[in-house]
Amino acid sequence: MNREQALAIVKLHLTDHRYIHTLGVVETSIELANRFGANQEKAELAAIFHDYAKFRDKEEMKKVIQEKLVDKSFLDYGDELLHAPCGAYFVKDEVGIDDKEILDAIYYHTTGRPEMTLLEKVVFLADYIEPGRKFKGVDDVREIAKVSLDDAIIQALENTIGFLMKRRQRVYPDTLATYNHLIKQKKEK
């Protein structure tokens, strides 16, 4: 599947605003993949489809998690996280992409996970720092990403965890575990 075909498919499922965001994630993923040595084609495809399920019916996604996915814990942390694991499921089921690396990059693009692959890190960070993102701390993460993928992800996670804590919202366990794992890796180097 080429870029144009993939974008045509995903555009049908997104608002104009989210499609523009997706294009930003695609370009940022390609840039990060080239900078840090990830597979550019896989990064591009995962980025195109990362928000494929963003606007799916919440009840439909909850049903998919309950009936089709192994990890049910997403149901306990609010609707905002549902689109990532469900997106991976729908991309495989509806679009026919069955590359595990691409599907995992979609699955974990909102939460992260300990021992993320390089491709997962690229898509996770690209979603956070794409040019359309405007929030406190994003420019700092963009600067860090020029030299260190892991340090940029650590800062993005610090920002996200702090934001959620200030709002007294629960933090998904894999997000905390990702942060802890990366910090531990840094200290062991």
C-alpha positions, 0 to 999 in steps of 0.5 A: 500500500502506498502513501496516497492509498493509505491517506485516502483510506484514513481521511474517510475516518478523520475530521479535517483537523485530525487529518492535518494532525495526521499529516504532521505526525507522518512527516515527523515520523519520517524525520525521526525515523531517518534521524534515529535509524528506524524503518522509514516506510513502516514509520510512515504507514504507522503514522498514517493510521495511528488515529484511524479509530479516533472518531469511532463510536466509543461503545463499539470500541469498548465492545472490541476491547471486551470481545477481541483484545487481550488487555481489558485494562484500557476500559478503566482509564477513560475513553481517550485511550480506546482509539489506540488499541482499537485502531490497531485492531481495525487497521488489521481487520479492515485495511489488511495490514498485518505487520506486527511492528506497524500494528504495535506502533499504532497500539502503543502510540498513546500510552507507550510501554516498557521496552518499546521498539524503535518504531514504537518510540518514533510514532509515540514521539511524533504524535506528541511533537508534530508541528501542529501541537501547541502546548506548554513544554512541547517546544522543549521536547522538540529540541531534545528530540534533535539529539535523543529519542529516549530523552525526548520521550522521558520529557514527554512522559514527565509532561503528560504524567504531570498534566494528568496528576494536576487534573487528578486523573488516573495515569495508565500503568504502562505510561508510568512503567515506560517512564520508569523503564527509560529512567532505569535504562539511562542510569544503567548506561 
